[in-house]
Amino acid sequence: MNTLHVDLGQQWRGGQNQALFVIRGLLARGHVTELVAVRGSLLAKHAQAEGVRVHAVGCSAAQLRAVLPLRKILDDVRFDLVHCHDAHGLTTAWLAGVHRRALLVASRRVAYPLGRNRLALARYRRAQRIIAVSRFVKESVLASGLPSEQVEVIYDGVQVPHMPTREEGRGARRRWNVPDSSDLPLLGCVGYLLPEKGQELLIRALPIVRKQYPDCRLVLAGDGPCRAGLERLALELGMERAVQFAGVVDDVSQVHQALDVFLFPSLAEPLGSSLLSAMAYGLPVVAVAGGAVPEVIEDGRNGLLVPTPEPSGIAAAVLRLLHDPSLSARLGIGARKTIEERFSADRMAQETIDLYQRVCLQRGQLG
């Protein structure tokens, strides 16, 4: 197959990571693939470093800048299929008339309504398939009026790392100012600091946990508009020395390798790439049972689910893990096994390529 990928996101987030995994999977299986991406973006740089032909265009906010270059690309090369990995890319492809020149596939990574009017919905209707990252997201797409046969669920994938050695774990904990001789519990969360991500719940839960484990600390990796408010809350609760605001951490493995428990308080997560990454490191997880989280976490087998977003419930689940190391270890093993079996990057890439081939065969574009 000859495929073209379009992603006009300027930041490096979950969608760009998944796009790169798909491109790698295609290359590894001998397929020809090219990429349209924002000039200077990390996705463009990573793809170029791996030998992918990258067509650099203007920023995603000015989608019209990419329409004419995309038309020219399609004039010069015949592609069996074009995969748009973000909404900006899909809008650009629709305006460029890609659906009249090649088969069109679109990824959907959020559970918001597809559009407020028929014009906004039209871009998705032109796609042969919409890839939803979870059943939760698929239901939101169907609620917008698209037929079920147009939407398929392919879960995101993450790379399965080697399990950190004891020394690597100690080194990672030193980064967060935990002495080698200390066995203080270290809790952590990785994510953008937004209200819907639920970090406020973790700060409010921490005083409850520290009544029994007074040395327990919380690492919040990530940045965002809620940071100042969260810092004020920690100060108001007397937790300013127990909560470490790490900001953006380029190598999140340094967080995962250091933690005893990973916390995922997001209220309506479409899937949760940071959750999957933590599970891949064999971390026991406490998560709020919202959005697509119950599609990943089976309570008591590969993590603990908190039914409602309440600090007391999160604290109780954390204390349960800290009181019972054997349970914590068992859930960590179950978490890693879940990733290996259902959420690996290679599995995601193969399922996506299988979808491409089915769509092409149905349209008679592959022999």
Sequence and secondary structure as in RCSB ss.txt:
>XXXX:A:sequence
MNTLHVDLGQQWRGGQNQALFVIRGLLARGHVTELVAVRGSLLAKHAQAEGVRVHAVGCSAAQLRAVLPLRKILD
DVRFDLVHCHDAHGLTTAWLAGVHRRALLVASRRVAYPLGRNRLALARYRRAQRIIAVSRFVKESVLASGLPSEQ
VEVIYDGVQVPHMPTREEGRGARRRWNVPDSSDLPLLGCVGYLLPEKGQELLIRALPIVRKQYPDCRLVLAGDGP
CRAGLERLALELGMERAVQFAGVVDDVSQVHQALDVFLFPSLAEPLGSSLLSAMAYGLPVVAVAGGAVPEVIEDG
RNGLLVPTPEPSGIAAAVLRLLHDPSLSARLGIGARKTIEERFSADRMAQETIDLYQRVCLQRGQLG
>XXXX:A:secstr
 EEEEEE  SS  HHHHHHHHHHHHHHHTT EEEEEEETT HHHHHHHHTT EEEEES TT THHHHHHHHHHHH
HS  SEEEE SHHHHHHHHHTTGGGTSEEEEEE   S S SSHHHHHHHHT SEEEESSHHHHHHHHHTT  GGG
EEE    B       HHHHHHHHHHTT  TT    EEEEES   GGGTHHHHHHHHHHHHTT TT EEEEEB  T
THHHHHHHHHHTT TTTEEEEE  S THHHHTT SEEEE  SS SS HHHHHHHHTT  EEEE  TTHHHH  BT
TTBEEESS  HHHHHHHHHHHHH HHHHHHHHHHHHHHHHHH BHHHHHHHHHHHHHHHHHHTT   
